[in-house]
Amino acid sequence: MVSEVAEASKEQTQGINQITTAMSQMDKVTQSNAASAEESANAASRLSLQAGNLMNAVEDMTAIVHGRGGTLSAQPARASGERKKSDRKAIPMGHDEDFGF
């Protein structure tokens, strides 16, 4: 009977070790996913700024092409909270290496 208890205890120890290993691996994956999500959010923010800069440049070019001296007569519909063109400021654009290209 003592040997059966010893064998069961040994099996439980192995099971606990396997659970510990699995939990450690899950923790590493969770940390990696969190880091990837943060990097993605930062890249999305930078891309959004660049899109705004590009939109400003397109608006300016359209005004120049149509000879309106930088003021468009027909303004595109703005999303709520979006500022007028005159309120926006250009954001310096980064380099491709900022995005891992």
N, C-alpha and C positions, 0 to 999 in steps of 0.2 A: 504494500500500500504506500509506503514511504517512497518507493521508486516511482510509482505512478504520479504522486504529488510532485516529485522532483521533475519528472518529464513534462507535466502540465505547466509547471512554473517556467521551465525552459522555453516551451512553446509560446507562453504569454510574453516572455521577455523578447523573443524574436518578433512577435506581432507588434509590440510597443516600439521596437526599433524601426520596423518598417513604417509605422505610422509617423514616427518622428522624422524619418527621411522624407516621406511624402509631404509632410507639413513644411519642411524646410524648402523643398522644391517649389511648392505652391507660393511660399513667401517670396522667393526669388522671381518667379514669373509675375507676381502681383507688382513688385517693385519695378520690374522692367516695363510692364504695361503702363504704370503711372508715369515713368520717365518718358515713354514714347508719347503719351497723351499730352504731356506738358510741352514737348518739342513740337508736336503737331499744332497745338494752340498758339505757340509763339510764331511758327511759320505762317499760320493762317492770319495772324495779326499783321505781320509784315506784308503779306500779299494783299491784304485789305488796304493798307496804306499805299502800296504801289498802285493798286487799282484806282484809288482816289486821285493820285497824281496823274495817272494816265487819263482819267476822265477829265481832269482840269485841262490837260494838254489838248485833248480832242476838242473840248469846248472852245479853247483859244484858237486852235487851228481852223475850226469851222467858222468862227467869227471872222478870222482873217480872210479865209477863202470867199466868204460872202460879203466882205467889205463892211462889216459892222463895227469895226474898231474895238473888238473885244467884248461887246455886249450883244448877247443873243436876244432877238425879239421874242422868240418862242422858247420859253424855258421848259425843260422836261419836268414831268411831275416828280415831286420830291417825296421821299418816304418821310413819315412823321419823325421829327427830331433832326432831319438833315438840314444843314445850314445852307444859306445862299452861297453862291459862288464867291461873292465878295467877302464872305466871312471865313472862307477856307484858306488855309495856308499850305504851301507846298511842303511836303515832307522829303528830306533827303533820301534818295534811293540807295539801297545797299548794293553790294557786289554779289555776283553769282555764288562765290564761295560761302556767303552767309547762309545759303540755302542748300549747301552740299551738292551743287551741280558740278 
